[in-house]
Amino acid sequence: MEGNGGGDSKPELFKDLIGFWIGYSEHYDPEKPIESPGTVKWLPADHDKRDAVVDAFKHAWHAYERDAMGSDEYHPISQNGSNLTEAGGIGYMVVDVLDTMQIIGLEAEYGRARAWVKNLDFDRDGEYHTFETTIRVLGGLLSAYHLSGQDELYLEKAVDLADRLLHAFESQSGLPYPYVNLHTGTGHHSKDYVGLVSPAEVGTLQLEFKYLSHLTDDPTYWRNAEKVMGVLKGALMEHNLASVFMNHLEGRYIHSSISLGSRADSYYEYLLKQFIQTNRTEEAYSRMYRAAMDSVQQFLVRETEAGSLTYTSEMMPEIDANEQVSWRLTPKQDHLVCFLGGNLMLGAVQSASFVDRVSVPPQEKELNPYGWKDWKIGKELIKTCMKTHDTATGLSPEIVYFRIASDGMDAYEWAPTDWYIRGAQPGVPPPYDARYMLRPETVESLFVAYRLTGDEIYREYGWRIFQAIEKHAKVPSGGYATVLNVDENPARLEDKMETFFLSETLKYLYLLFSDSDLLPFDKYVFNTEAHPLPIFNPLIRTGSGLQ
């Protein structure tokens, strides 16, 4: 496959490629009118498993509240907290888990957290990550505002924070700087990647800023976020996929790896979710999502040599003496990519259906050919992610590689059949790839898949993961910690409990074991930090640059 690394997309070329891939029919009508709703199956709660998740949350939260209340991060082994900058905490942990406490019904803990938020001050003279602050803190405030019945405290704090974050968008290209000083209102580049941003960093702010505009009737937030999407659309390469780095000044992709994991994952997630958030009225995002997923399935989705697992690859650019670019596949998949299985299944029922409300599980007539392909690949990717939990601890590593004919591993008697952790060998210190950081992506997909199918296998998978976390990541004195090597039992731990463990991992597990009336998909969309935001009919329509 050849590519020039930039320029306009080629719709006729990709129509032909997509047609070959899925059996495209000129008679297929994607604009077919929506028909009557399907049969929706109510899914009851599993109270015992759900309550066990609540107990785990209490074990984690009470330790943090005891040792580090107000700190951005928690270290459960040393029993202390730390902040992202010397300027002080901005509520990373507290705000990120407010809605989890609301959802699971911890009234006393929630009351104390709200009291802390009341005194939260964002006037901090330090550089904060624009993306992480948006998805964790701004998203957490907006979700807490909605779930609380519109407690004005949260909206006031959200507006204050968003107004400070807006300074990050003051750039020549319209792409936000990756860091912003919340006191001085100045944007800053990453010290590691000066002049570069990633599509995930700039393309995963839209749900939060658009919802804030909807709440305040101030289009400023919406327009800044949507301008970014116009830049991203205009920069698309001929394969419709996003490289992990963009030139911030020029607003174009540079020759860098193409991945569905770190630095790109949530960009694809938000293409779909922006369409869902606005009650499926912003068709531009549905089209961008469709083009991206067709290319993902054509260029990145592969099967292991043994043929038993479906996985996603990464593409690495190679430039020859004539400056022609070709792409080499690498069978590498981050744990982060495990969101994709559930996302594809959600996209199938939300953006590729013939009916307004798809049955649980979908009926044959309800999804179009694109939808059924997404649905089937999504289920296979979830199966693969569960296979990566076949370790000594039952936990999945941060990064896995899949077997291909040219990997040369057949010479080793310990060579696996389908996947392996690169650099992990008997008697050798574990590589970074071998760790489990309490990440939520697999359980996120299990929750989505269960809600859409009603198949109990997804609850069984989720319970298996939860039990592994309890056994290997739990700190007796309180909290949970990163497992350094998932293939080592007993496990060694690193002194870090990420906020997303409470905000995402335990929340998705709780929802997996709750009844299906709680935060249903026809009323809510989850941001990439698992903060539920309501679906709404937008009054602001500024999508002309995306048509």
N, C-alpha and C positions, 0 to 999 in steps of 0.2 A: 504494500500500500504506500502510495506516495502522497506527499502533502506539501503545501507551500508555507504552512504556518500562519496563515492569516487570510484576509480578504473575505469576500461575500460567500455565503453558502451557495450551493448549487442544487436547487430544488429538483431539477429534472434528473440529474445524476442520482440523487438520493431517493427519488421516487422509484427509479429502476432498481437500485440496490435493495430498498425495502421491499419492493414487490417480489423480488427473487427470494428474499429471506422468509416472508410470511405467506406467500401465495396471494399477492395483491390482485384484486379484481377491479376492473374499471367499472363494474356494476355496483360495487360497494358504495354506499352513501353514508358518509360520516355525519351528515346533517339530518339523518332520519329523525322524525319527530319523536319526542318522548312519549311513551305509552303509559299504561297504568302501573302503579307500584307493585312490587313483588311481595311474596309472602315472607314476613319477618318473624324469625324464631326468637322468642325470649329465652335468655340464658340465665339460669339461677346462680346465686353466689355459692361458693364453697367456703362456708363460714370458718371452719377450722384452719384451713390454709391461709385464708385472708387474715385471720387474727394472729397467726404466727408471724406474718409479715409486719403487722402492727407492733408486735413485741420486739422485732428486730429494729424497727425504726426507733422505738423508745430506747433500746439499748445504745443506739448510736447517738441520738439527739441528746439524751440526758447526760451522756459523757461530755459532749461538746458544750452543753449549757453549763455543766459543772466546772469545766476546765478552761474554756476559751470563748465564752459568750461574747459575740460581737466581732470576733476575729474572722478574717476572710477564709482562713484555712485551718484545718484541725489535724493534729498529730497524736493519734490515740495511744501509741506506745509510750511516748514521753509525756503524754497528758498535758499538752500545751497548744497554743494557737499561734498563728503568724498572719501578717498582712501582706498584701501584694506590693505595697510601696511603704516607704517610711512615713508617708503623709497620713497613714491611718486607714482603718477598714472602711469599706463602702457597702457592707452588708452582703457580700458574696454568699456566705453560708446561710445567714438568717433569711434573707429575702428569697434566696433560691428554693427554700423549703417551706415557705409560708403556705403555698397552696397544697402541698402534700399534707400538712397538718390539718388544713381545712377539709380536705377530701376524706381523710381517714378518721376525722372526728376527735382530735386531741384538743379539746377546748382550753384546758388550763395552759398547756404548752403554747398553743397559739396566742393566747392572751398575753403571755409574757413576751413572746416574740414581737407582737404588735406594739407593745409598750416600748420595746427597744427601737423599733423602726420609727416611732414618733420622734425620737431624738437623732435620727440618722441625718448626717450632714454630708452632702456631695461636694462641698467646696473644698476639694482636696488638691493640693499642689503636687500632683504626681501624675505620671503617665499610665493610663489604664487602657487595656486592650478594648478597642471599639466593639468588636464582634462578641467577645466573651461578656463584656459588661451589658451589652444589649440583650443577649439571649438569656442570661442568668438574672440580672438585676432588673432591667426594664421589663423583660418578659414576666419575671416573678411578681413585680408590682402590679402589672396590668391584669394578670390572672387573679391575684389576690383581690384586686378591686372588683372584678366581676363576681367571683365566688362569694365575696363578703356581702353582696347586695349593694354594691357601689359605696363602699366606705371611702369618703373623700380624702382621707389621709393618704391612701395609696395613689390616687390620681394626682394629688399635689406633688408627691414625691416623684412620680413618673414624669410629669411635665418638667420639673426642675432638672432631673437627670437627662431627659431627652434634649432639652435646650442646650445643655452642656455638650452632649454628644454630637449635636448638629455641627459644631465647629469642625469636626473631623471631615465633613463633606466639603469644606472650603478648599477645593483643589482645582487645578486646571481641567482635569478630565471629568470631574464629578464623582470619581471613585473616592470613597472615604479613606483617610489615612488609617493605618492599622492601629495607631495609638492616639490618644487625645489626653491633654492635660485638662482635668475637670475644673481647675481654678483659673488658669490663664486663657483657656479656650483656644489652644493651639494644637494642630495635628502634628504627629511625629511618625517617622518611619521606624520599622523594626531595626534594631542594631545588627541583627544577623542577616537581614535581606533588605538592604537599603535600596529604596526605589522600586521595590516589588510588593505586590499584594497578591492574595490568593482569591479565587472565585468564591470559596466558602466564606472568607472574611467579609467580602463586600456584598455577596449575594444571599446573605442569611441575616438580614436586618429588616426585611420588608414586612413580615407579618406584624412585628411589634410596632414599627413606625406607622404603618397603615391603620392599625387598630387605634392607635393614639389619635390620629387625625379623625377617625370616625367618632371617637369619644368627645373630642374637643371642638370639632368643626373647624379646625385649623389645618388647611391643606399643606402647610410647609413640610411637615414630617413625611407625608405621603409623597410629595413631589420630589423631595431629595432622595427617598428610597427608590422611587420608580425611575428616576434619571439613571441610577446605577444599572437598572435592568436594561435600559436602552443601550448603554455602553456595552454591557455584556453581550447583548444580542448582536450589536454591530461588529463585535470583535470575533464572533464565532468562526472557527476554522472550518474547512471543507467537510470534516467528518462530524461536525456538530457536537464535538466533545470539548471539555474545558481542560486546558493544561493547568498545572497546579500553581503557576505564577503568571502574573500580568505586569506589564510595565505601567506603573501608576501614573506617570506623567502623560503618557500617550494613550492609555486606555486600550491596550492591545495585548494579546497573549504572546509570550515568548516561548522559544523552543524549550520545553521542560516536560517532565513526565505527565502522562494522563492517567489519572487514578480516580477510583470511586471512594477512596479512603481519605486520609488526612489531607486537608487543604482544599478538598473538592466536594466531599460527601454531601454536606447540607445545601450546597448550591442546587443540586439536582432535587433534593427533598423539597426545597422551597419553590421550585418551578411548579410542582404539583399543588403544594399547599397554598400558594397564592391564589390559584384557581379555585380551590375549595373554600378558602376563607371568605371570598366575595360571592359566595353562593353560586359558584360556577358561572359568573357573568363576565369575567376577564378572560376571554377566549385566547388572547395572545399567549398567556402562560400555559394553557392546555396545549397549544401548538408547539411551543418551545419544549415542553415536557415530552410530547409525543416524538418529536424529532430526536431528542436526546436519548430516550429509551430505545428507539429503533436502532440507533447507532451503538448504544451500549450492548444490545443483544447481538448485533452483527459483528462488532469488532472486539469486544471484551469478554463476553460470556463463552466459556469453553467447558469441556468435560475432561475429567482425569483420564489418563492413559488406560486405566482399567475400565473406564466407562461408567463408574458407579456414582460419581459426584459431579454436580454442576458448580462451577466457581467463576469468579471474575478475575481477569488479569489486569495488569498495568501495561501501558505502552510507553516505551522509551524512544526519544527521538535520536536518529543517527543522521549526521550531515556529511555528505561525501565531498570530494574535492571540487565539484561543480556547484556546491551549496544546495544540492537537492536533498530534501528531507525524506527519509523513510522511517518507519516505525517498527520497533522490535517488541514482541510480546514477552512479558515477564509474568510467570504464574504466581504472583504475590497478591495476597488479600489481607488487608487489615481487619481487625475485629470491628472497626468502625463501619466497614462495608455491610455488616450484618443487619443494618437498618433496611437495606435495599429490598430484601425479600418481602417484608411487610409493606414497604412503600409501593412496590409493584402491585401487590394484591389490592391495596387501597386505591391506587390509580386505576386499576381495572374496573372497579365498581363505581368510582367517582368521575372518571373522565372517558371511559370506553364502554358505556352501557347504553342500551336501548330504552331503559326504563328509568324513572326518576329515583326509585328506591329498589335496589337489587335484593333479591331473596337471600336468605342465609341457610345454606350456601347458595351461590348463584345457580340459576337454572340455565339450561343450554341456550335458550332463546334470548337471554337478557344481556349477554355481552357480545360485542362485535369481535371480529377476528383479532384485532390488536389486543383487546381486553383479555381474551382467552390465552393468548401467548404470554402476556404479562403475568396473568394469574398462575399459569403452569410453571413458568421460570421462577416466579416468586416463591412458590412452594418448594421447588427444588433447592433454591438458595438457602432457605431456612433449614432444610434437611442437612445441607452441607455445613452450615454454621453449628448445628447440633453435633455433627460428627467431630468437629474440632474441640468438643468438650470430652472426647474420649481420651482423657489424660489421667495421670495418677491421682489428681485432685478432683476430676470432674469439671474443671474450669477451663475456659478457652484462652489460649495465648493471645498476646497483642497482635502478632503478625504470623501468618502461616504461608507456606509455599506448597504448591501442588505438583505432583509428579508429572513430568513430561519425558519424552523419549531421550532427549539430549542432556538430561541432568547428571548422567554418569553415576547415579546412586546404586545401580544394580550390583556394583562391585562390593557393596557393604552388606554383610549378613543381617544387619539391623535395619536395613532400608525399609521404610514403610510402603504400603501399597498405594495410598492416595495422597497423603499430605504429611508435612513435617515442619518442625521448627528449625530454621536455618541456623547452623552453628551449634546446635544442641547435640552433644554426643556424650556417651558414658564417660565419666571421669573428667569432664571439662566444665569449667564454671558456666552457668547459664547466661545466654545472651539477653539483651534487652527484650527481644521478641518473645521470650518465654514468660513474661509476666502477665498477670491479670490485675487490672487496675480498678476493679469493681465496676466495669463498664456496663452500660444498659442495652447496647444495640440488639443483642440476640433476644432478650426478654421483651424489648419493644416490638420486634417482629412477631414474637409469640403472642403477645397481647392483641395485636392487629389481626393476626391470622385466626385466633380463637373467636374474636368478635365477628369476623366475616364468614366463618365456616361452622362454628359450634362444635368443632371436632375436639374431643377431650384429650387427644394426643398432645395438643399444645399446652394444656394445663399440666399434663404429666411431665413434659419437657421443662416447663417453668419451675415446677416443684423440685425436680432433680437439680436444677441450677441453684435454687434457693438453699437446698440442703447442703450443697457443696460449699456455698458461701458461708453458711453457718458453721460448718465443720472446719474449714481451712482459713477463713479470713477474719473470723471473729476474735476480737481482743477481749479477754476475760474481764478486764477492769472497765470496759466500755468502749464502744466504737468498733469499726472494721478497718482493715488495712490491706494495702496492695500485696498480692502474693508474688514473690520474686520468680518462682519457677513452678509452673503448673504441673510439671512432671516430677515433682519432688514431694514425697509424702513421708514424714510430716513436713508441712510447708514452712518456709521462712518468710517473714513479713517485712515490708518497708513501712516506715512510720509516716503514712499519709492516707487520709480518707478524703477523697475528692467530694466536692459538693454534689456532683451529679449522682453519687450513690444514693443520697437521700431524695434528691429532686427527681431523678429518672428511674434508677434501677428498682428501688423499693416501691416507687409510685406505680410503675408499670406492672410489677408483680402484684401489688394490691389490686389494681384494676383487672388483671388477668383472673383473679379469683373472686371478683365482685360480679354482681348481676349486670346485665347489659343495659339497664336503664341509667346507669351511672356514666355521665359524660358520653352520650351516644355520638356516633360519627356523623349523624345528620344535623347535629347542632354545634359540634365543637371540632376545632382543628388544633393539634398539638404543635407547639413550636419545637425547635430542635433540642430544647432543654426540657421537654415534656411539660411545658406550661400550657394548660388548655385555654384557648381563646375562643370566644363565640363566633360562629359564622354569621355574617351580616350582609345585608343588601347595601352596597356602597352608594353614597350620594356623590362622591367625588369620582369622576371618570376622566383620567388624564392619560390614558394609554395610547395616545395617537403615535407616540414615538416607537411603539412596539408592534404596530400593525404591519 
